[in-house]
Amino acid sequence: QVQLVESGGGLVQPGGSLRLSCAASGDTFGNYGMYWYRRAPGKERELVAAVNRFSNTNYEASVKGRFTISRDNAASMVYLQMNSLKPEDTAVYYCNAHNIYTRADYWGQGTQVTVSS
């Protein structure tokens, strides 16, 4: 199974940028679709962005044009570049790995992103 460790969260002013990183280890990275989810206070967890092993991407509507998901298969890393951040982007962000063969899901511990002036 894969282990995931996120980093890069923090406090940023509205309009600012952050880059989240997720390091994967323990399994063949190419066997996984990679996802970023977030959970805002008082809200359900939502899918923010997805990237498959061919680097095809999808985004939740509210982040399109502002967030970019990418992966480095050689380094077993996935990234979420977040630009033009808004207060409503405040949430705990989670990295998720979905094994395309076993359909098992694995989660990182989460990283807090706070957008506030």
ZALO-153076 format. One line per 4 residues: number of its first residue (from 0); their letters; for each residue x, z, y of N, C-alpha, C. Coordinates in steps of 0.2 Angstrom, whole numbers. Atoms other than C-alpha are relative to their C-alpha. Layout:
NUM	a	X Z Y X Z Y X Z Y | ... $
//
This chain:
0	qvql	4 0 -6 0 0 0 4 0 6 | -4 0 -6 5 -2 18 -1 6 4 | 0 -5 -5 9 11 31 1 -3 7 | 0 3 -7 6 8 49 1 6 5 $
4	vesg	-2 -5 -5 13 17 64 -1 -4 7 | 1 3 -7 7 13 82 4 3 5 | -4 -2 -6 16 15 98 -2 -4 6 | 1 4 -6 15 10 116 -6 2 5 $
8	gglv	6 -2 -5 -1 19 123 3 4 6 | -2 -4 -6 -1 29 139 -5 0 5 | 5 0 -6 -9 31 156 3 -5 4 | -1 6 -4 -10 16 167 -5 -1 5 $
12	qpgg	5 1 -5 -19 12 183 -4 -6 -1 | 4 6 0 -33 -1 184 4 -6 2 | -3 6 -1 -26 -18 184 7 -1 -3 | -7 0 3 -10 -13 175 0 -3 -7 $
16	slrl	-1 3 7 -3 -18 158 3 5 -4 | -3 -4 5 2 -10 142 1 -5 -6 | -1 4 6 9 -17 126 0 5 -6 | 0 -5 6 4 -8 110 4 -4 -6 $
20	scaa	-4 3 6 15 -11 94 -2 4 -6 | 2 -2 6 11 -8 76 5 -2 -5 | -5 2 5 25 -7 63 -3 2 -7 | 2 0 7 20 -10 45 6 0 -5 $
24	sgdt	-5 -1 5 30 -5 30 -3 1 -7 | 2 -2 7 28 -3 11 -3 -5 -4 | 3 5 4 20 -19 6 2 -7 3 | -1 7 -3 21 -38 9 -4 -2 6 $
28	fgny	4 1 -6 16 -41 27 -5 -6 0 | 4 6 0 10 -58 24 -7 0 -4 | 6 -1 4 -4 -51 12 -6 2 4 | 5 -3 -4 -13 -44 27 -2 -3 6 $
32	gmyw	2 2 -7 -24 -49 41 1 7 4 | -2 -6 -4 -20 -37 55 -5 0 6 | 6 -1 -5 -33 -30 68 2 6 4 | 0 -5 -5 -33 -19 83 -8 2 1 $
36	yrra	7 -3 -1 -49 -7 84 1 5 6 | 0 -5 -5 -53 5 98 -6 4 -1 | 6 -4 0 -64 20 99 0 4 7 | 0 -3 -6 -69 26 116 -4 6 0 $
40	pgke	3 -6 0 -76 43 120 -8 -1 -1 | 7 1 0 -94 44 114 -3 -6 -3 | 2 6 2 -94 27 107 2 -2 -7 | -2 2 7 -93 18 90 7 -4 0 $
44	relv	-6 4 1 -77 11 84 -1 -8 1 | 2 7 0 -76 -8 89 7 -4 -1 | -5 4 1 -65 -22 84 2 -4 7 | -3 3 -7 -54 -28 99 3 -7 -1 $
48	aavn	-4 6 2 -43 -42 91 2 0 -7 | -2 1 7 -38 -50 75 5 -6 0 | -5 6 1 -24 -61 69 1 0 -7 | -2 1 7 -22 -68 52 7 -2 -2 $
52	rfsn	-7 1 2 -6 -72 42 3 -6 3 | -2 6 -4 -6 -89 51 0 0 7 | 0 -2 -7 -7 -81 68 -6 -3 4 | 6 1 -3 -24 -87 71 -4 6 3 $
56	tnye	3 -6 -3 -33 -75 83 -7 0 2 | 7 -1 -3 -50 -69 88 0 6 4 | 0 -6 -5 -55 -57 102 -7 2 1 | 7 -3 -3 -70 -46 107 -1 -3 7 $
60	asvk	2 4 -7 -79 -54 122 3 3 6 | -2 -3 -6 -74 -41 134 7 0 2 | -8 0 -1 -55 -43 132 3 -7 0 | -3 7 0 -54 -62 130 3 -1 7 $
64	grft	-3 2 -6 -42 -68 143 4 5 3 | -4 -6 -2 -34 -51 146 4 3 -5 | -4 -2 6 -28 -46 129 3 -5 -4 | -3 5 5 -16 -55 117 2 4 -6 $
68	isrd	-3 -2 6 -13 -51 99 5 -5 -3 | -5 4 3 2 -57 90 3 4 -5 | -4 -3 5 12 -54 75 7 -3 -1 | -7 3 2 30 -56 69 1 2 -7 $
72	naas	0 -1 7 30 -58 51 7 2 -3 | -7 -2 2 49 -57 49 1 8 1 | -1 -7 -2 48 -40 57 -5 5 -2 | 5 -4 2 32 -34 50 -3 4 6 $
76	mvyl	3 -3 -6 25 -30 67 -6 -4 3 | 6 3 -3 9 -33 76 0 3 7 | 0 -2 -7 7 -32 95 -7 -1 3 | 6 1 -5 -7 -30 108 2 0 7 $
80	qmns	-1 1 -7 -3 -36 125 -6 1 4 | 6 -1 -4 -16 -29 137 2 0 7 | -1 1 -7 -16 -35 155 -7 1 3 | 6 -1 -4 -29 -32 169 -4 5 -3 $
84	lkpe	4 -5 4 -34 -16 161 -5 3 5 | 6 -3 -3 -50 -8 166 -1 7 -2 | 1 -7 3 -56 10 165 -4 0 -6 | 4 0 7 -68 5 151 4 -2 -6 $
88	dtav	-5 1 5 -53 0 141 3 7 -3 | -3 -7 2 -49 19 139 -3 1 -7 | 2 -1 7 -50 23 121 7 2 -4 | -6 0 5 -39 27 106 0 -6 -4 $
92	yycn	-1 7 3 -32 11 99 3 1 -7 | -2 0 7 -30 9 80 2 -7 -3 | -2 6 4 -20 -4 70 -3 1 -7 | 3 0 7 -28 -9 54 3 -6 -3 $
96	ahni	-2 6 4 -22 -20 40 -5 -1 -6 | 5 1 5 -34 -28 28 4 -5 -5 | -4 4 6 -26 -34 11 -5 -6 -2 | 4 6 2 -33 -52 8 -1 -1 -7 $
100	ytra	1 1 8 -32 -50 -11 -4 6 -2 | 3 -6 3 -37 -32 -14 -6 2 4 | 5 -1 -5 -48 -31 2 0 8 2 | -1 -7 -2 -41 -13 4 2 0 8 $
104	dywg	-1 -1 -7 -40 -7 22 4 6 1 | -5 -6 -2 -26 4 30 0 1 7 | 1 -2 -7 -26 13 46 6 3 3 | -5 -4 -3 -13 19 58 -3 6 3 $
108	qgtq	2 -7 -3 -14 36 67 -4 -1 6 | 3 1 -6 -20 29 83 5 1 6 | -4 -1 -6 -13 28 101 -5 0 6 | 5 -1 -5 -22 34 116 2 -5 6 $
112	vtvs	-1 4 -6 -24 22 131 -5 3 5 | 4 -3 -5 -30 29 147 1 -4 6 | -1 4 -6 -34 18 162 -4 4 5 | 3 -4 -5 -37 28 177 5 0 7 $
116	s	-4 0 -6 -31 29 195 1 8 2 $
//
